[in-house]
Amino acid sequence: MQNKLEVEKPSVWKMQVRASFRKVIAFDLLFLGLGAMVGAGILAAILHL
């Protein structure tokens, strides 16, 4: 009988993600800009009321 740990597949969360630093910063700035625009739109809608 095999051990339960030997049968289980490794979890997705245990896998290492490899990405270049520039790509991470680019996505970070992209979503920061999108969030700022959405936030500005919400603020403008609230102030307009």
C-alpha positions as CSV (number, residue, x, y, z in Angstrom):
1,M,0.0,0.0,0.0
2,Q,1.4,3.3,-1.1
3,N,1.7,6.3,1.2
4,K,-1.0,8.9,0.6
5,L,1.6,11.7,0.1
6,E,3.2,9.8,-2.7
7,V,-0.1,9.4,-4.6
8,E,-1.2,13.0,-4.4
9,K,-0.3,15.4,-7.2
10,P,1.6,18.5,-6.1
11,S,-0.7,21.4,-5.4
12,V,-1.0,24.3,-7.9
13,W,0.0,26.7,-5.0
14,K,3.3,24.9,-4.5
15,M,4.4,25.7,-8.1
16,Q,6.9,28.5,-8.5
17,V,5.9,31.4,-10.8
18,R,8.7,32.7,-13.0
19,A,8.2,36.2,-14.5
20,S,10.6,38.9,-15.4
21,F,10.7,42.0,-13.1
22,R,9.8,44.3,-15.9
23,K,6.7,42.3,-16.8
24,V,5.5,42.4,-13.1
25,I,6.1,46.2,-12.9
26,A,4.3,46.7,-16.2
27,F,1.2,44.8,-15.0
28,D,1.4,46.6,-11.7
29,L,1.4,50.0,-13.4
30,L,-1.3,49.0,-15.8
31,F,-3.7,48.0,-13.1
32,L,-2.7,51.0,-10.9
33,G,-3.7,53.3,-13.8
34,L,-6.9,51.4,-14.4
35,G,-7.8,51.6,-10.7
36,A,-7.0,55.3,-10.6
37,M,-9.3,55.9,-13.6
38,V,-12.2,53.9,-12.1
39,G,-11.7,55.6,-8.8
40,A,-11.8,59.0,-10.4
41,G,-15.0,58.1,-12.3
42,I,-16.6,57.0,-9.0
43,L,-15.5,60.2,-7.3
44,A,-16.8,62.3,-10.1
45,A,-20.2,60.5,-10.0
46,I,-20.4,61.0,-6.3
47,L,-19.5,64.7,-6.5
48,H,-22.0,65.2,-9.3
49,L,-24.9,64.2,-7.2
